[in-house]
Amino acid sequence: MKDLPEKMRVVELDGFGTPDVLTEAKRPLVHPAAGEVLIRVIATGVNGPDLVQRRGHYPPPKGASDLLGLEVSGQVAATAPDVTAWQPGDMVCALTNGGGYAEYVAVDAGHCLPIPAGVSPIDAAGLPETFFTVWSNVFLDHAIPENGNFLVHGGSGGIGSTAIQLGRAIGLNVFTTVADDEAAAFARALGAARTILYETEDFVPVCREAGGMDIILDIIGGDYVARNIKAARHDARIVQLAFNAGSRVDIDLMPMMLKRISYTGSTLRSRSDGFKARVAQSLRERVWPLFEAGALRSVTHTVLPLADAAEAHRMMESASHQGKILLTP
């Protein structure tokens, strides 16, 4: 590949454990396989699965890079011969299967999207992982109740801030749990109709007073599993995306049956390339225009150098951020 370096800077894992296992290194430049593009990374997003993989509990799929980093923005540097949708020089953001903590990453061409109107190339790095995840789990192929109630747990994080905006843009009444008044103000600015301070207020009676929730998006787990069922109305749908408080619970499932609740969950990384490409196409057609219309915006908490990946992970674990944490090589 002409005019490209032989080696690239990366941040890799020196074992598993605390953020201190994240170390700088140099590796041979990756090359795009069939159907892939090579992206010169401008920025990469830090996400919850990165932390879990760093701890040794989320191994990459077979054939994927062992480097962390599930989303990037940047410029197409090269393409495989069979790729026609993108050309060198195109600016894109992309969902990766790993490898984002680097100067270059090879990505399935079908998982790339143009940078939305009004979003900077750096901020665009914080869009793919959460928008692919929330859109595919909550909205794609699902009937959305008109003027329905949507509860989003963790409204100030990456998943939460994305879910609040999408819910509001689709026409849902968005409720969200947050840690403090500052996070509540942040969530309301994104479109939340009701914020619930989870340390001092029980979300279950709040939701019941509103008639119950039609859709609940949860990243907490633990005792929230049973409480979500109490907060849901009949024929509701509960979507589980993470278990920050634990996945093992003792629960009476009879209320779920009596309310006809659908309980589902998934991890995006394990889905097929074809499915992810379909999500990308749906986002491009139905969601990306909402940025140009002003109904959606990127939400970046801070941007750090790639060399400070350990600090980014510590910040992520403290849950003190509002929006996305990004790294720039």
C-alpha positions in Angstrom: 0.0 0.0 0.0 1.7 3.1 -1.3 2.6 6.0 1.1 1.6 4.0 4.2 4.0 3.2 7.1 5.2 -0.3 7.7 4.4 -0.1 11.4 1.6 1.6 13.5 1.3 2.7 17.1 -1.2 0.7 19.2 -2.3 0.3 22.8 -2.3 -3.4 23.7 -3.0 -5.5 26.7 0.0 -6.6 28.8 -2.1 -9.3 30.5 -5.5 -8.8 32.1 -6.5 -6.7 35.1 -6.5 -3.0 36.0 -6.2 -0.2 33.5 -2.4 -0.4 34.1 -2.2 -3.4 31.7 -2.9 -1.0 28.8 0.5 -0.4 27.2 1.8 1.4 24.1 3.5 -0.7 21.4 4.2 -0.8 17.7 2.9 -3.4 15.4 3.1 -4.1 11.7 0.5 -2.2 9.7 -2.7 -4.1 9.2 -3.9 -4.8 5.6 -7.5 -4.9 4.5 -8.8 -8.4 3.6 -11.5 -9.0 1.0 -14.5 -6.7 1.6 -12.6 -4.4 4.0 -11.2 -0.9 4.1 -8.2 0.4 5.9 -9.0 3.4 8.1 -6.4 5.9 9.2 -7.9 6.5 12.7 -8.7 10.1 13.8 -10.4 9.0 17.0 -11.7 5.8 18.7 -14.4 5.5 21.3 -14.0 3.8 24.8 -16.9 1.5 25.6 -18.0 -0.9 28.4 -17.0 -4.0 26.5 -13.4 -2.6 26.3 -13.3 -2.7 30.1 -14.7 -6.2 30.3 -12.2 -7.5 27.7 -9.3 -5.8 29.6 -10.4 -7.7 32.7 -10.2 -11.0 30.7 -13.9 -11.7 30.5 -14.8 -10.8 26.9 -12.5 -12.6 24.4 -12.5 -11.3 20.8 -14.4 -13.4 18.3 -12.3 -15.8 16.1 -10.3 -13.9 13.5 -10.8 -10.5 15.2 -8.0 -8.2 16.4 -6.9 -8.7 20.0 -6.7 -5.0 20.4 -9.4 -3.1 22.1 -11.6 -0.5 20.3 -15.0 -1.2 18.8 -15.6 2.1 17.0 -13.5 4.7 15.1 -13.7 7.7 12.9 -11.1 8.5 10.3 -10.1 8.6 6.6 -10.1 5.6 4.3 -6.4 5.0 3.5 -6.9 1.9 1.3 -9.5 -0.6 0.1 -9.6 -4.2 -0.8 -9.9 -4.7 -4.6 -13.5 -5.9 -4.3 -14.7 -2.8 -2.4 -16.5 -0.1 -4.5 -18.6 1.7 -1.9 -15.7 3.6 -0.5 -12.6 5.3 -1.9 -9.3 6.4 -0.4 -9.8 9.8 1.1 -13.4 9.3 2.2 -14.2 10.3 5.7 -16.1 7.7 7.7 -17.0 6.4 11.1 -17.2 2.7 11.6 -18.1 -0.2 13.9 -15.1 -2.5 14.3 -14.7 -6.0 15.6 -11.7 -4.8 17.6 -8.5 -3.0 16.8 -9.6 0.6 17.3 -6.9 1.4 19.8 -4.4 2.0 17.0 -3.3 4.4 14.2 -4.9 2.2 11.5 -7.6 -0.4 11.6 -9.1 -2.7 8.9 -12.9 -2.7 8.9 -15.7 -4.4 7.0 -16.8 -1.9 4.3 -20.4 -2.6 5.1 -19.9 -1.4 8.7 -18.8 2.1 7.7 -21.0 5.1 7.6 -20.4 8.7 6.4 -19.8 11.2 9.1 -23.2 12.8 9.8 -23.8 16.4 8.9 -22.9 18.7 11.7 -20.7 16.2 13.5 -16.9 16.7 13.7 -14.6 13.9 12.6 -13.4 13.4 16.1 -16.9 13.4 17.7 -18.1 10.9 15.1 -15.9 8.2 16.7 -18.4 8.1 19.6 -21.4 7.3 17.4 -21.1 3.7 15.9 -21.0 1.4 19.0 -23.9 3.0 20.9 -26.1 3.8 17.8 -25.6 0.3 16.3 -26.4 -1.2 19.7 -29.4 0.9 20.7 -31.0 1.0 17.2 -30.6 -2.7 16.6 -32.0 -3.8 20.0 -34.7 -1.2 20.6 -36.0 0.0 17.3 -34.9 -2.1 14.3 -37.7 -4.6 13.3 -39.8 -3.6 16.4 -43.2 -1.9 16.5 -42.8 1.3 18.6 -45.9 2.4 20.5 -47.1 5.8 19.6 -46.4 8.2 22.5 -45.2 5.3 24.5 -43.1 5.4 27.7 -39.4 4.4 27.5 -37.2 3.9 30.6 -33.5 4.2 30.0 -31.2 3.3 32.9 -27.9 5.1 33.2 -29.0 8.2 31.1 -25.7 10.1 31.3 -23.5 7.4 29.8 -22.8 6.5 26.2 -25.7 4.0 25.7 -28.0 6.2 27.9 -27.4 9.5 26.1 -27.9 7.8 22.7 -31.1 6.0 23.8 -32.6 9.2 25.3 -32.0 11.1 22.0 -33.3 8.3 19.8 -36.4 7.8 22.0 -37.2 11.4 21.9 -36.7 11.7 18.2 -38.9 8.7 17.6 -41.7 10.2 19.7 -41.4 8.3 23.0 -41.7 9.8 26.5 -38.3 9.1 27.9 -37.7 8.4 31.6 -34.2 7.9 32.8 -32.3 7.0 36.0 -29.2 9.1 36.8 -26.8 9.6 39.7 -27.1 13.3 40.6 -28.6 16.6 39.7 -25.8 17.4 37.2 -26.5 14.2 35.3 -30.2 14.9 35.5 -29.8 18.3 33.9 -27.6 16.7 31.2 -30.3 14.0 30.5 -33.1 16.6 30.3 -31.1 18.6 27.8 -30.9 15.5 25.6 -34.7 15.1 25.7 -35.6 13.1 28.9 -39.1 14.0 30.1 -38.5 12.7 33.6 -35.2 12.1 35.4 -35.0 9.8 38.5 -32.1 10.1 41.0 -31.6 6.5 41.7 -29.9 7.0 45.0 -32.8 8.8 46.6 -35.8 7.9 44.4 -37.3 4.5 43.5 -38.0 4.3 39.8 -40.7 1.7 40.2 -43.4 3.9 41.7 -42.5 6.8 39.3 -43.0 4.5 36.3 -46.2 3.0 37.7 -47.6 6.5 38.3 -47.0 7.2 34.6 -48.9 4.1 33.6 -45.9 1.8 33.3 -43.2 1.6 30.8 -43.6 0.2 27.2 -39.9 -0.3 26.7 -37.1 -0.6 29.3 -33.4 -0.5 28.4 -31.2 -1.8 31.2 -27.4 -2.0 31.7 -27.6 -2.6 35.4 -29.0 -6.1 36.1 -28.9 -7.3 39.7 -32.0 -6.3 41.6 -33.1 -4.0 38.7 -34.2 -7.2 36.8 -37.2 -7.7 39.2 -37.8 -4.0 39.6 -38.0 -3.5 35.8 -40.7 -6.1 35.6 -42.7 -4.2 38.3 -42.2 -0.9 36.4 -43.3 -2.4 33.0 -46.9 -2.2 31.8 -48.6 -5.1 30.0 -47.1 -6.2 26.7 -43.9 -4.3 27.5 -40.5 -5.1 26.2 -37.4 -5.2 28.4 -34.0 -5.0 26.7 -30.9 -6.1 28.7 -27.6 -4.8 27.3 -25.2 -5.3 30.3 -25.1 -6.5 33.9 -23.1 -3.9 35.8 -24.6 -5.1 39.1 -24.5 -8.8 38.2 -26.3 -11.3 36.0 -27.2 -13.9 38.6 -30.5 -13.1 40.3 -33.2 -14.9 42.3 -36.5 -13.8 40.7 -40.2 -14.7 40.5 -41.0 -14.8 36.8 -44.8 -15.1 37.3 -45.4 -11.3 37.0 -43.5 -11.4 33.6 -45.9 -14.1 32.3 -49.0 -12.3 33.7 -48.0 -9.0 32.1 -47.0 -10.8 28.8 -43.6 -9.1 29.0 -40.9 -9.8 26.4 -37.4 -10.0 27.9 -34.5 -9.9 25.5 -30.8 -9.0 25.3 -27.8 -9.4 23.0 -24.2 -8.5 22.5 -23.5 -6.8 19.2 -20.0 -8.0 18.7 -21.0 -11.6 18.2 -23.7 -10.8 15.5 -22.9 -11.6 11.9 -21.3 -9.2 9.5 -24.4 -9.3 7.4 -26.6 -8.2 10.3 -24.3 -5.4 11.2 -24.3 -4.2 7.6 -28.1 -4.2 7.7 -28.0 -2.1 10.8 -25.6 0.3 9.2 -27.8 0.7 6.2 -30.9 1.3 8.4 -29.0 3.9 10.4 -27.9 5.7 7.2 -31.4 5.8 5.9 -33.4 6.5 9.0 -31.1 7.9 11.7 -28.3 9.8 10.1 -30.7 12.4 8.5 -31.8 13.3 12.1 -28.4 14.8 12.7 -28.8 17.1 9.8 -32.3 18.0 11.0 -31.0 18.9 14.5 -32.9 16.1 16.3 -29.7 14.3 17.2 -26.2 15.4 18.2 -22.9 13.8 19.2 -22.2 13.8 22.9 -18.5 13.8 23.8 -17.4 14.0 27.4 -13.7 14.3 26.8 -10.9 13.5 24.3 -7.6 12.1 25.5 -4.5 10.9 23.6 -4.3 7.2 22.8 -1.3 7.0 25.2 -3.7 7.9 28.0 -6.0 4.9 27.4 -5.5 3.7 31.0 -6.7 7.1 32.3 -9.7 6.8 30.0 -10.6 3.4 31.4 -10.3 4.7 35.0 -12.6 7.6 34.1 -15.1 5.1 32.5 -15.0 2.9 35.6 -15.7 5.9 37.9 -19.0 6.5 36.0 -18.4 10.3 36.3 -18.6 11.0 32.6 -21.5 12.4 30.6 -21.4 11.1 27.1 -18.5 9.4 25.3 -14.8 9.2 26.1 -12.6 9.3 23.0 -9.0 8.6 22.3 -7.0 10.2 19.5 -3.8 8.6 18.1 
